[in-house]
Amino acid sequence: MTATLTLDSAGRLVLPKPVRDKMHLRTGAKLRLDVVGDRMEITQEVPEVKIERRGKRRVITGWEGFDAAKAVREMREDQTERLEAPFRA
């Protein structure tokens, strides 16, 4: 996925909704900007995830608001699109 971003007068960038959705970014998400040579790389700082024992079960905590089922569906859709692309031409 490629997107062209425009810097506003305050120096802000707006990430397009399809990018935010694909990367599962929500309001308040922490992003890290690295300058590598003449490029900028933006990566998401993933919150610390812990596995806690609750009774006899182990529970993953730290990813509030993350919908794993939706993420898996989106990954499968992306993979299907990539596999079908050569046959659409």
Secondary structure, DSSP 8 states (H G I E B T S, - for coil): --------TTS-----HHHHHHTT--TT--EEEEEETTEEEEEE-----EEEEETTEEEEES-TT--HHHHHHHHHHHHHHHHHHHHH-
